[in-house]
Amino acid sequence: MVGRIKHMFPTADLLRRAAQHRLAAARAQARELAELAAYATATAGEEFAYLEVAALLHLSEREAQDRLEFAVTLTHLLPQTLAAFTEGRLTEYRARVITEAVANLDPAVAAAVEARVLPRAGEQTVPQLRRALARAVIAADPAGAEQRRRVKVRDRQVYSYPTEDGQAALTIYHSVETIAAMHSTIATHARHLKNLGGEARTVAQIEADVAADLLLGTDPDRRVIEMHVTLPARGPAEIDGLGPITREHALELAGQAKRWRWIKTDPAGRVVDLTTAAYSPPKVLAELVKVRDRTCRHPGCLRPARRCDIDHLTPWPTGKTCDGNCVCLCRRHHRAKHEGGWQIEQITPGVFRWTTPLGFEHVVEPDPVTDPDPPPF
């Protein structure tokens, strides 16, 4: 009968092998986290240690910090969760969910929460596990839960990130009652517009437009914003470091522009000149460097160049104030260069080589603002 089942359902072998690979991956991930935890412990107190992890593992800085914190908490605070993860009874994602829920708890409280949720964690969906964790944390430490809620108010923030096909997301992190009130306000306006009739947009679309109007106002002529839209002669356009957009989208935005700037590129698509008659030479140079670099030139950093410092590779006055000696760095990576032991040199125009304090080298090349010229026939 067993042989017949294998013959009738050969795809079962695919799932068996997939399960084996999953187990092997879990064990490898557990070993990786153990090494990262040891690194974090060895470099405790070093402000820029996480930058080494971000550059070497090709993670964003937020991802690198989160992974180090995850590794330390999991290995030091949750031995049973780590064991379940290593044995393949728990996915890394579920192990992370548990770790994040107890990261700020006292060890005894964390152990109590772990003991309460772990037996069913591998069988629950992630939303079920999150709900179980929330209950367990409040039950194990009600006073601490209230204190942490008050502290979390200081973490409120707004951040944006690109998604797909010329779209992006704006996330507002705030208290639950504030978010609920904001969403209720948006939904109320949207329902009112929908109830007026003659509205072709869906409720979800109206809510998105209402949110934009509440932030920007409904009069386009009163909106004063600066945005870099790159529209090459061919290929996709790009918007302000958030990623590529279609040519049609770029033309729509260009039609709304009050001011234009002409950018000259070389055959590889790199910026080599920026023409303008409105600014003095130092301002023109700053604009050239910002348009050339587009983002902070530290490995993996996507902070728009217009929000970065213009730094001298060789300190002034020894180094000249020119495009060959200037680079866009956000404030954090500017400090990492001057205070954290990171070294940078410009190999060719717009191409930079970093040497980390541990001796790793990372070459950062700019994405061309236009597609390179095709090779000659």
C-alpha positions as CSV (number, residue, x, y, z in Angstrom):
1,M,0.0,0.0,0.0
2,V,2.8,2.4,0.8
3,G,4.5,1.8,-2.5
4,R,1.1,2.4,-4.3
5,I,0.6,5.7,-2.5
6,K,4.0,6.9,-3.6
7,H,3.2,5.8,-7.2
8,M,-0.2,7.5,-7.1
9,F,1.0,10.7,-5.5
10,P,4.5,11.4,-6.6
11,T,4.0,15.0,-5.7
12,A,4.1,14.0,-2.0
13,D,7.8,13.6,-2.4
14,L,8.1,17.2,-3.5
15,L,6.5,18.3,-0.2
16,R,8.6,15.9,1.8
17,R,11.8,17.4,0.3
18,A,10.4,20.9,0.8
19,A,9.9,20.1,4.5
20,Q,13.4,18.8,4.7
21,H,14.8,22.0,3.1
22,R,12.7,24.1,5.5
23,L,14.2,22.3,8.4
24,A,17.7,22.7,7.1
25,A,17.0,26.4,6.5
26,A,15.7,26.9,10.0
27,R,18.9,25.3,11.5
28,A,21.1,27.5,9.3
29,Q,19.1,30.7,10.2
30,A,19.4,29.7,13.9
31,R,23.2,29.5,13.5
32,E,23.3,32.8,11.7
33,L,21.4,34.4,14.5
34,A,23.7,32.9,17.1
35,E,26.7,34.5,15.3
36,L,25.0,37.8,15.0
37,A,24.1,37.7,18.7
38,A,27.8,37.0,19.6
39,Y,28.8,39.9,17.3
40,A,26.3,42.3,18.9
41,T,27.6,41.3,22.4
42,A,31.2,41.8,21.4
43,T,30.5,45.2,19.9
44,A,28.1,46.5,22.5
45,G,28.4,50.2,22.9
46,E,29.9,50.8,19.5
47,E,27.5,53.3,17.8
48,F,28.1,52.3,14.2
49,A,28.6,48.5,14.6
50,Y,25.3,47.7,12.9
51,L,26.5,49.4,9.7
52,E,29.0,46.6,9.1
53,V,26.1,44.1,9.2
54,A,24.0,46.2,6.9
55,A,26.7,46.5,4.3
56,L,28.0,42.9,4.4
57,L,24.5,41.2,4.4
58,H,23.0,43.8,2.0
59,L,20.3,44.8,4.5
60,S,18.9,48.3,5.1
61,E,20.1,49.8,8.3
62,R,16.8,49.4,10.0
63,E,16.8,45.7,9.0
64,A,20.3,45.3,10.3
65,Q,19.5,46.8,13.7
66,D,16.3,44.8,13.9
67,R,18.1,41.5,13.1
68,L,20.8,42.2,15.7
69,E,18.1,42.9,18.3
70,F,16.2,39.8,17.2
71,A,19.3,37.7,17.5
72,V,20.2,38.9,21.0
73,T,16.7,38.6,22.4
74,L,16.1,35.2,20.9
75,T,19.3,33.6,22.0
76,H,19.5,35.2,25.5
77,L,15.9,35.6,26.5
78,L,13.9,32.8,24.8
79,P,15.8,29.5,24.8
80,Q,12.7,27.4,24.3
81,T,11.6,29.5,21.3
82,L,15.1,29.2,19.9
83,A,15.0,25.4,20.4
84,A,11.6,25.2,18.6
85,F,13.0,27.3,15.8
86,T,16.2,25.2,15.4
87,E,14.2,22.0,15.4
88,G,11.9,23.3,12.6
89,R,8.8,23.4,14.8
90,L,8.6,27.2,14.4
91,T,9.3,29.4,11.5
92,E,11.7,32.3,11.8
93,Y,8.8,34.7,11.3
94,R,6.8,33.3,14.2
95,A,10.0,33.2,16.3
96,R,10.4,36.9,15.4
97,V,6.8,37.7,16.4
98,I,7.3,36.1,19.8
99,T,10.7,37.9,20.3
100,E,9.3,41.3,19.4
101,A,6.4,40.8,21.9
102,V,8.7,40.1,24.8
103,A,11.8,42.2,23.9
104,N,11.2,44.8,26.5
105,L,10.0,42.5,29.3
106,D,11.9,41.3,32.4
107,P,13.4,37.8,31.9
108,A,10.9,36.2,34.3
109,V,7.9,37.8,32.6
110,A,9.3,36.9,29.2
111,A,9.6,33.3,30.3
112,A,6.0,33.3,31.5
113,V,4.8,34.6,28.2
114,E,6.9,32.1,26.3
115,A,5.6,29.2,28.3
116,R,2.0,30.3,27.7
117,V,2.1,30.8,23.9
118,L,4.8,28.5,22.7
119,P,2.8,25.1,22.8
120,R,0.4,26.4,20.1
121,A,2.5,28.9,18.3
122,G,3.5,26.6,15.5
123,E,-0.1,25.7,14.7
124,Q,-1.5,29.2,14.8
125,T,-1.8,31.8,12.1
126,V,0.4,34.9,12.7
127,P,-2.7,37.1,13.6
128,Q,-3.8,34.4,16.1
129,L,-0.3,34.3,17.6
130,R,-0.1,38.1,17.9
131,R,-3.4,38.1,19.7
132,A,-2.3,35.4,22.0
133,L,0.9,37.2,22.8
134,A,-0.9,40.5,23.5
135,R,-3.1,38.7,26.0
136,A,-0.2,36.8,27.6
137,V,1.9,40.0,28.0
138,I,-0.9,42.0,29.7
139,A,-1.8,39.0,31.9
140,A,1.8,38.5,32.9
141,D,2.7,42.1,33.5
142,P,-0.4,44.5,33.5
143,A,1.4,47.4,35.2
144,G,4.4,47.1,32.9
145,A,2.1,46.9,29.8
146,E,0.6,50.3,30.8
147,Q,4.0,51.8,31.4
148,R,5.3,50.6,28.0
149,R,2.2,52.0,26.4
150,R,3.0,55.4,27.7
151,V,6.6,55.1,26.6
152,K,5.6,54.0,23.1
153,V,3.9,57.4,22.6
154,R,7.4,58.8,22.1
155,D,8.0,56.5,19.1
156,R,5.4,58.1,17.0
157,Q,6.7,58.8,13.5
158,V,5.9,59.1,9.8
159,Y,7.8,57.3,7.0
160,S,7.4,56.5,3.3
161,Y,8.6,53.8,1.0
162,P,8.0,52.8,-2.6
163,T,5.7,49.9,-3.5
164,E,5.2,49.0,-7.1
165,D,4.2,50.5,-10.5
166,G,4.8,54.1,-9.6
167,Q,3.0,53.9,-6.2
168,A,4.3,54.4,-2.7
169,A,3.0,54.1,0.9
170,L,3.0,56.6,3.7
171,T,2.9,55.1,7.2
172,I,1.9,57.0,10.3
173,Y,2.8,55.3,13.6
174,H,0.8,56.8,16.5
175,S,-1.4,55.8,19.4
176,V,-4.3,53.5,18.6
177,E,-6.9,56.1,19.5
178,T,-5.2,58.7,17.3
179,I,-5.0,56.4,14.3
180,A,-8.6,55.3,14.9
181,A,-9.7,59.0,15.0
182,M,-7.8,59.9,11.9
183,H,-9.1,56.9,10.0
184,S,-12.7,57.7,11.2
185,T,-12.3,61.3,9.9
186,I,-11.1,60.1,6.5
187,A,-13.9,57.4,6.3
188,T,-16.6,60.0,7.3
189,H,-15.5,62.4,4.6
190,A,-15.3,59.5,2.0
191,R,-18.8,58.2,2.9
192,H,-20.2,61.7,2.6
193,L,-18.8,62.2,-0.9
194,K,-20.0,58.7,-1.9
195,N,-23.5,59.4,-0.6
196,L,-23.8,62.6,-2.7
197,G,-24.1,60.4,-5.7
198,G,-22.4,60.6,-9.1
199,E,-19.1,59.3,-7.7
200,A,-17.3,56.8,-9.9
201,R,-14.5,56.2,-7.4
202,T,-14.6,53.3,-5.0
203,V,-14.8,54.1,-1.2
204,A,-11.2,53.0,-0.9
205,Q,-10.1,55.4,-3.6
206,I,-12.1,58.2,-2.1
207,E,-10.5,57.6,1.3
208,A,-7.0,57.8,-0.3
209,D,-7.8,61.0,-2.1
210,V,-9.4,62.5,1.0
211,A,-6.3,61.7,3.1
212,A,-4.1,63.4,0.5
213,D,-6.4,66.5,0.4
214,L,-6.4,66.8,4.2
215,L,-2.6,66.8,4.2
216,L,-2.0,68.9,1.1
217,G,-5.1,71.0,0.8
218,T,-7.4,71.0,-2.2
219,D,-5.9,74.0,-4.0
220,P,-2.9,72.8,-6.1
221,D,-1.7,76.4,-6.6
222,R,-1.1,76.7,-2.9
223,R,1.0,73.6,-2.6
224,V,4.7,74.4,-2.5
225,I,6.8,71.3,-2.8
226,E,10.1,70.3,-4.4
227,M,10.3,67.0,-6.3
228,H,12.9,65.6,-8.7
229,V,11.4,63.8,-11.7
230,T,13.8,62.4,-14.2
231,L,12.5,61.8,-17.7
232,P,15.1,60.3,-20.0
233,A,14.9,60.2,-23.8
234,R,13.9,56.5,-23.5
235,G,13.2,54.0,-20.8
236,P,11.4,54.5,-17.5
237,A,11.4,57.8,-15.6
238,E,12.2,58.1,-11.9
239,I,10.8,60.2,-9.0
240,D,12.8,61.7,-6.2
241,G,14.7,58.5,-5.2
242,L,11.4,56.5,-4.6
243,G,11.9,54.4,-7.7
244,P,10.9,54.1,-11.4
245,I,7.6,55.4,-12.8
246,T,6.1,55.2,-16.3
247,R,6.9,57.8,-18.9
248,E,3.2,58.7,-19.0
249,H,3.2,59.3,-15.2
250,A,6.3,61.5,-15.5
251,L,4.7,63.6,-18.2
252,E,1.6,64.1,-16.1
253,L,3.9,65.4,-13.3
254,A,5.9,67.5,-15.7
255,G,2.8,69.2,-16.8
256,Q,2.2,70.5,-13.3
257,A,5.8,71.8,-12.8
258,K,6.4,75.5,-12.3
259,R,10.2,75.2,-12.9
260,W,12.4,73.1,-15.1
261,R,16.1,72.2,-15.0
262,W,18.2,70.6,-17.8
263,I,20.5,67.7,-16.8
264,K,23.3,66.5,-19.0
265,T,24.4,62.9,-18.8
266,D,27.3,60.8,-20.2
267,P,26.7,57.7,-22.4
268,A,26.6,55.6,-19.2
269,G,23.7,57.6,-17.9
270,R,25.7,59.4,-15.2
271,V,25.1,63.1,-14.5
272,V,28.0,65.3,-15.7
273,D,26.5,68.7,-15.8
274,L,23.5,70.7,-14.5
275,T,22.6,73.9,-16.3
276,T,20.9,76.8,-14.5
277,A,21.2,80.5,-14.6
278,A,19.4,81.2,-11.3
279,Y,22.1,80.4,-8.7
280,S,25.7,81.4,-7.9
281,P,28.5,78.8,-8.6
282,P,28.6,77.2,-5.1
283,K,24.8,76.5,-5.3
284,V,25.2,75.1,-8.8
285,L,27.9,72.8,-7.6
286,A,25.7,71.6,-4.7
287,E,22.9,70.9,-7.2
288,L,25.2,69.0,-9.5
289,V,26.4,66.7,-6.7
290,K,22.9,66.1,-5.4
291,V,21.5,65.3,-8.9
292,R,24.5,63.1,-9.6
293,D,24.4,61.1,-6.4
294,R,20.6,61.1,-6.1
295,T,20.7,59.4,-2.6
296,C,23.2,59.2,0.2
297,R,26.2,57.3,-1.1
298,H,26.6,55.0,1.9
299,P,25.9,51.3,1.0
300,G,22.2,50.7,0.9
301,C,21.0,54.1,2.1
302,L,18.1,55.6,0.1
303,R,17.8,59.0,1.8
304,P,17.3,61.5,-1.0
305,A,20.3,63.6,-1.8
306,R,18.4,66.8,-1.4
307,R,18.1,66.0,2.3
308,C,21.8,65.1,2.7
309,D,25.0,67.0,3.6
310,I,27.5,67.8,0.9
311,D,30.7,66.4,2.4
312,H,34.3,66.8,1.3
313,L,36.1,63.5,0.7
314,T,39.4,65.1,1.5
315,P,38.7,67.8,4.2
316,W,38.8,71.4,3.1
317,P,41.0,73.4,2.6
318,T,43.4,70.5,1.8
319,G,40.7,69.1,-0.5
320,K,39.1,71.3,-3.1
321,T,35.4,72.2,-3.2
322,C,34.7,70.5,-6.5
323,D,32.5,67.6,-7.8
324,G,35.5,65.2,-7.6
325,N,35.9,65.9,-3.9
326,C,32.2,66.2,-2.9
327,V,29.7,63.5,-1.9
328,C,26.2,63.4,-0.6
329,L,25.9,61.8,2.8
330,C,23.0,61.8,5.2
331,R,23.8,63.0,8.7
332,R,24.2,59.5,10.2
333,H,26.6,58.4,7.6
334,H,28.4,61.7,7.6
335,R,29.1,61.1,11.3
336,A,30.1,57.4,10.6
337,K,32.7,58.8,8.2
338,H,34.1,61.3,10.6
339,E,33.6,59.6,13.9
340,G,33.0,55.9,13.2
341,G,36.1,55.0,11.2
342,W,34.4,54.5,7.8
343,Q,36.6,55.6,4.9
344,I,35.4,56.6,1.4
345,E,37.1,57.5,-1.9
346,Q,35.7,58.4,-5.3
347,I,37.0,55.9,-7.9
348,T,35.4,57.5,-10.9
349,P,32.8,60.3,-11.1
350,G,29.9,59.2,-8.9
351,V,31.4,55.8,-8.0
352,F,32.6,55.5,-4.4
353,R,34.5,52.8,-2.5
354,W,34.0,52.4,1.2
355,T,36.3,50.6,3.6
356,T,34.6,49.6,6.8
357,P,36.3,49.7,10.3
358,L,36.6,45.9,10.0
359,G,38.3,46.1,6.6
360,F,35.4,45.1,4.3
361,E,35.2,47.0,1.0
362,H,31.9,48.0,-0.6
363,V,31.7,49.8,-4.0
364,V,28.6,52.0,-4.4
365,E,27.7,52.8,-8.0
366,P,24.9,55.3,-8.8
367,D,21.9,54.2,-10.8
368,P,22.1,56.1,-14.1
369,V,19.4,58.7,-14.5
370,T,19.0,57.5,-18.0
371,D,19.6,54.2,-19.7
372,P,23.1,53.8,-21.0
373,D,23.6,54.2,-24.7
374,P,23.4,50.8,-26.5
375,P,26.7,49.4,-27.8
376,P,27.5,50.4,-31.4
377,F,26.8,47.9,-34.1
